[in-house]
Structure formats: C-alpha cells, structure tokens
Amino acid sequence: MRQIIVTEFLSLDGVMENPAWTFPYWNDEIARFKAEETTANDVLLIGRVTYEGFAAAWPQRTDEASGGRYFNGVRKYVVSNTLDKAEWNNSHIIKGDILNEITRLKQQDGENLVVHGSGTLARWLMQHDLVDRYRLLIYPVVLGEGKRLFQEGGAAKLKLVETRSLSSGVAALIYEPDRQ
C-alpha cells in the first residue's frame, strides 16, 4: 500500500504560496533533503495550478542535477475538475469521484504518492485523513500574508518523526499524523 507524502516549503508563519523567497537559502543540504523525495517515489499527485507551473518549467530541464530527468519522467496524477487535457509526459487527470480515485491509487502496490505544493489539494487530503507523512522545510522568514498549508479551522494532531537543523537556518521537519 502506498503512502501519501505532502512536501512543502513554508515560512515561519506557515505561508507556502509562491516560494521564490526560498531561493536565497538553497544549498546542498536542502538539495539532499529534496532528493530523498525524488529517488524513493515514483508518482506525483498534484493539483492543477502546480501542474501547470511544473509543465511550463520542467520540460526545458532534462539533466539529472536539476531534477529535470525525474520530473519529466515520473508518472503524474493531476487532480482537477477543470483541466481537459494534460499533455506533459506521463500525466493523467483525476476528476469526478476524486476521493475514490485517490483511495484506489493509495491502495495499489508501488512507491509513494508525493504532493509538491498544491495547497488546495494538500488541504483536501488532510480533511479526508489521507496524508501519511509531511516533509516540511521551514524557512526563517515571516511573510505576513499568503496562502497557508494549515488554515484557520483545520485541526490536526501530528507526531514529529525527524528533525534536521540546516546550516542556512532552515529546519527540515518530518511529521506523521497521530491517529491514536
């Protein structure tokens, strides 16, 4: 059975939107943390907005070092009731009974389903208790506004399974739901 892993870049105040603010902090430690997500998983599960951004950016990158080989080759499931076609290599649209389709994918044998960005999808998965792991990079910035992963009114009890303090001041945190 597959797990659903949500991976996000977050500011200290929880903002995940437009993460260009993360660029000054990028280093080999962050690259290794992110590489763990691209070497152990064979399926992306992403929302329409993230898909469109990725589909515009990744096809021009074909090398291993940038992650282009991985993102262009990996199977991609795009959750959208508005997208009519997904032309980027290995892309498939999930629409209609999304809960049933994602539950079916999760029950299959294979590697994990990884959600990059995709805030609306990530929050929807949390509401349906489908997330098995959170891989969060917390940046030492407060943005004051923007879309957040954990919105007001959404509650979750998580247990910390790993923490790494990175030299750039970024904290890498891995959580799992505490379902007890």
SVG drawing of the C-alpha trace seen along z (x, -y; Angstrom):
<svg xmlns="http://www.w3.org/2000/svg" viewBox="-18 -41 44 45">
<polyline fill="none" stroke="black" stroke-width="0.4" points="0.0,0.0 1.3,-3.4 1.6,-6.4 0.7,-10.0 3.5,-12.4 3.0,-16.1 6.2,-18.1 6.2,-21.9 8.4,-25.0 6.9,-27.0 7.7,-30.4 7.7,-30.6 4.2,-31.9 3.1,-29.0 2.9,-30.6 3.5,-28.3 2.5,-30.5 4.9,-31.5 8.1,-30.1 10.6,-32.3 11.5,-33.6 13.2,-30.2 15.9,-30.7 18.5,-32.6 18.5,-29.7 19.1,-26.9 22.2,-24.8 23.4,-21.2 21.6,-20.2 18.3,-21.3 19.1,-19.6 19.7,-16.3 16.5,-16.6 14.5,-17.2 16.4,-14.5 15.1,-12.0 11.7,-12.7 12.6,-12.2 14.6,-9.0 12.2,-7.0 8.9,-7.8 7.5,-7.1 4.3,-9.0 3.4,-12.7 -0.1,-13.7 -0.5,-17.4 -3.2,-20.0 -4.0,-21.9 -2.1,-25.1 1.1,-23.3 0.8,-21.0 0.5,-24.0 3.5,-25.6 5.6,-22.4 4.5,-21.6 5.7,-25.1 9.1,-24.9 10.3,-21.3 10.3,-20.1 13.2,-22.5 15.3,-20.9 16.5,-17.4 19.5,-16.8 19.7,-14.8 21.3,-17.6 18.3,-19.9 15.7,-17.2 14.5,-17.5 15.0,-13.9 12.9,-12.9 10.1,-15.4 9.8,-14.8 9.8,-11.0 7.8,-10.4 4.1,-9.4 1.9,-12.4 -1.7,-12.4 -3.3,-15.8 -6.4,-16.4 -8.7,-18.8 -12.3,-19.0 -11.5,-21.9 -8.4,-20.6 -9.4,-19.0 -6.1,-17.6 -2.7,-17.0 -0.1,-16.9 3.1,-16.8 4.8,-13.4 3.2,-10.7 0.4,-12.9 -3.1,-11.7 -6.1,-13.7 -8.2,-12.6 -11.6,-14.1 -15.1,-13.2 -15.1,-11.0 -11.7,-12.2 -11.9,-10.6 -12.5,-7.1 -9.8,-7.6 -7.1,-8.7 -8.1,-6.0 -7.8,-3.4 -4.3,-4.7 -3.2,-4.7 -4.3,-1.0 -2.2,0.1 1.2,1.6 4.1,-0.7 6.0,-3.6 4.6,-6.6 2.3,-9.4 4.1,-12.7 2.3,-16.0 4.5,-19.0 3.0,-22.4 -0.6,-22.0 -2.1,-23.8 -5.7,-23.2 -5.1,-19.5 -3.0,-19.1 -5.6,-20.7 -8.3,-18.5 -6.2,-15.4 -5.8,-16.5 -9.5,-16.9 -10.0,-13.4 -7.2,-12.0 -5.3,-10.7 -1.9,-12.2 0.6,-9.7 3.7,-12.0 4.6,-15.7 8.1,-16.7 8.4,-20.4 11.2,-22.8 10.6,-25.8 12.4,-28.9 13.5,-31.7 11.3,-34.3 7.9,-35.8 5.9,-36.8 2.8,-38.2 0.4,-37.2 -0.3,-34.5 -1.8,-31.0 -1.0,-28.7 -0.8,-25.0 -2.7,-24.8 -5.6,-27.2 -7.8,-28.5 -10.4,-26.0 -8.3,-23.0 -7.1,-20.8 -4.5,-18.1 -2.5,-16.2 0.9,-15.3 3.9,-13.5 7.4,-14.6 9.5,-11.7 12.6,-13.5 14.2,-17.0 17.2,-18.4 18.7,-21.9 20.3,-23.0 23.2,-25.4 21.2,-28.0 18.8,-28.4 16.1,-26.2 14.6,-23.5 13.7,-20.2 10.8,-18.6 9.1,-15.3 5.7,-14.6 3.2,-11.8 -0.4,-12.0 -1.1,-10.9 -4.1,-8.7 -4.4,-7.3"/>
</svg>
